[in-house]
Amino acid sequence: MHKYWGKKPFNEISKFIERYTSENEVVLDSFCGSGVTLIEALRANRKCIGVDLNPIAMLISKVSMTAVDVSLVKNTFTEIQHKLKSTINSLYETKINGENTLVTHTIWQNDQPVEVWYATSASKKKIREGLPIDITMSRSPSLKAKWYPDTPMFENSRINITKDERVSDLFTPRALVGLSYLLYEIKTIEDEKIRNIFLLTLSGTLSQASNLVFVIRERKKNGISQSKAEVGSWVIGYWIPREHFEINVWNCFENRYKRVLKGIGEINEIFGDKDDAYIAKHARLINGTATALPIDEDSVDYVFIDPPHANRILYLEQSLMWNAWLQLDKDINWDSEIIVSEAKERKNKNAENYTALLSRAFSEIKRVLKPNKVFSMAFNCLDDNTWIETLRLFTKYGFVLCNIEPLVYSATSVIQDNRKNALKTDFVLSFINTEREDLKEIVFNNDKDLLEERIVTILKDHPEHEVYNVMNALFEETMPSGYIFKPSYIVKKCAELM
Ligand SMILES: C[S@@+](CC[C@H](N)C(=O)[O-])C[C@H]1O[C@@H](n2cnc3c(N)ncnc32)[C@H](O)[C@@H]1O
């Protein structure tokens, strides 16, 4: 229904919930993101509490756990279609050789329209060269935009945000008109559940309606690019390619709606037998910070978290396009985000701040989790210090390791770290909440000969292993003995030995 980075495989999470809790017990995820843990907890008849700093994550979670009358959704879409389809399409209509045409896609190259795909009454897809009229239609649309966000973004070259760039700069003036009309209409929907669904539909439309959609050019075998273009899709970052698509806003919205409708079917299958009163009683969503939980002490039976991994995904910065359009950005608590960011205006978001806030989040978990209950954390990181610092937090708060196992993704996914040697599985580290104060800190073992010996043994049994499998095996083996080998050493040694 909606993209969110870091979504976890649901079937894997339910395994942990069922292992560590019984029916009606309370599961907490204080970094709940799009709510996978919560949905799995409810599905297994547990109670759940989800906390996240990111407002769009809250909306995704909320919609994902609410069954809804599909006919109401369909009727609302028909109404929106009736009111806006022809208005929005009028921004893309022009006469070519006396024939009425509707532009579906414009390919911009260095700010010039170079290729236009359009439909006529006789054909769904025709292609022509860009014309001066395409510039006029896109830059000086015939309708005035209603409200749209011109929120400033944090300059950050890592996610391609330049100085003084604003959310509105990601769109053409024509796209801003279409999207602003949709937002205006959606906000008039009275029924909150239905309104939320369409807000999410609009938010999910934004990337495909923006200038972030790159052009995929087929390549001939000899490397010379062919003229045939295909539509790419936004993955991450705010990079506006020199050659990008501008897609008809109505089509983007309608396509997204079809996907949302499919998602609603799935939600209804899961939650059809649980009415709103049941969900209200069993699920609590808190748009707040994991570092200060409004939750009673010793009231939670199991914690499963998947916190941000240092600087890998800048959740709030990446979500600003969504939050700004839905006007959810006003009260964002940027300071509490547990993140390492290179943004110039977020200089305090460094490794120290990350560890300090994560430590506070751990102390909150310690406070709310009942004694002798389990705390699991998904973890995927290659940085030596992040590993050891995180492991030390567990020790600091008396959490004793009871299980370590990989979290398997069913398919390769953009949310995973696909860098060379990246850990292709997350680990789930599970710990028992004890009052022990004598726990020894986990330390690095720098014995390179021992490391080599271990890797050789692992590879002897599993010659097909990749670096990440070796790392999995090593962590599983060594952590219970109170040490780990540095991930950077493991990667280096593997490179020598494999
Ligand atoms: C790896 S994602 C979680 C994804 C989630 N497991 C899912 O399935 O969608 C980490 C989340 O931590 C949130 N976050 C960062 N700092 C936070 C804080 N101080 N309190 C609560 N949530 C925070 C981010 O907004 C992000 O949604």
Ligand as a Chemical Component Dictionary entry (heavy atoms), coordinates in Angstrom:
data_LIG
# 
_chem_comp.id                   LIG 
_chem_comp.type                 NON-POLYMER 
_chem_comp.pdbx_formal_charge   0 
_chem_comp.three_letter_code    LIG 
# 
loop_
_chem_comp_atom.comp_id 
_chem_comp_atom.atom_id 
_chem_comp_atom.alt_atom_id 
_chem_comp_atom.type_symbol 
_chem_comp_atom.charge 
_chem_comp_atom.model_Cartn_x 
_chem_comp_atom.model_Cartn_y 
_chem_comp_atom.model_Cartn_z 
_chem_comp_atom.pdbx_ordinal 
LIG C1  C1  C 0  14.131 0.239  10.792 1  
LIG S1  S1  S 1  12.756 1.321  10.956 2  
LIG C2  C2  C 0  11.516 0.282  11.574 3  
LIG C3  C3  C 0  10.802 -0.437 10.474 4  
LIG C4  C4  C 0  9.759  -1.389 10.983 5  
LIG N1  N1  N 0  10.358 -2.547 11.579 6  
LIG C5  C5  C 0  8.820  -1.807 9.852  7  
LIG O1  O1  O 0  8.582  -3.013 9.707  8  
LIG O2  O2  O -1 8.320  -0.956 9.127  9  
LIG C6  C6  C 0  13.221 2.319  12.319 10 
LIG C7  C7  C 0  12.165 3.280  12.788 11 
LIG O3  O3  O 0  12.646 3.971  13.938 12 
LIG C8  C8  C 0  12.004 5.235  13.956 13 
LIG N2  N2  N 0  12.682 6.105  14.944 14 
LIG C9  C9  C 0  13.851 6.771  14.886 15 
LIG N3  N3  N 0  14.110 7.420  16.034 16 
LIG C10 C10 C 0  13.062 7.148  16.873 17 
LIG C11 C11 C 0  12.745 7.506  18.213 18 
LIG N4  N4  N 0  13.528 8.295  18.933 19 
LIG N5  N5  N 0  11.599 7.031  18.732 20 
LIG C12 C12 C 0  10.773 6.233  18.017 21 
LIG N6  N6  N 0  11.012 5.878  16.747 22 
LIG C13 C13 C 0  12.153 6.319  16.177 23 
LIG C14 C14 C 0  12.064 5.678  12.515 24 
LIG O4  O4  O 0  11.101 6.673  12.248 25 
LIG C15 C15 C 0  11.786 4.364  11.788 26 
LIG O5  O5  O 0  10.432 4.224  11.489 27 
# 
loop_
_chem_comp_bond.comp_id 
_chem_comp_bond.atom_id_1 
_chem_comp_bond.atom_id_2 
_chem_comp_bond.value_order 
_chem_comp_bond.pdbx_ordinal 
LIG C1  S1  SING 1  
LIG S1  C2  SING 2  
LIG S1  C6  SING 3  
LIG C2  C3  SING 4  
LIG C3  C4  SING 5  
LIG C4  N1  SING 6  
LIG C4  C5  SING 7  
LIG C5  O1  DOUB 8  
LIG C5  O2  SING 9  
LIG C6  C7  SING 10 
LIG C7  O3  SING 11 
LIG C7  C15 SING 12 
LIG O3  C8  SING 13 
LIG C8  N2  SING 14 
LIG C8  C14 SING 15 
LIG N2  C9  SING 16 
LIG N2  C13 SING 17 
LIG C9  N3  DOUB 18 
LIG N3  C10 SING 19 
LIG C10 C11 SING 20 
LIG C10 C13 DOUB 21 
LIG C11 N4  SING 22 
LIG C11 N5  DOUB 23 
LIG N5  C12 SING 24 
LIG C12 N6  DOUB 25 
LIG N6  C13 SING 26 
LIG C14 O4  SING 27 
LIG C14 C15 SING 28 
LIG C15 O5  SING 29 
# 
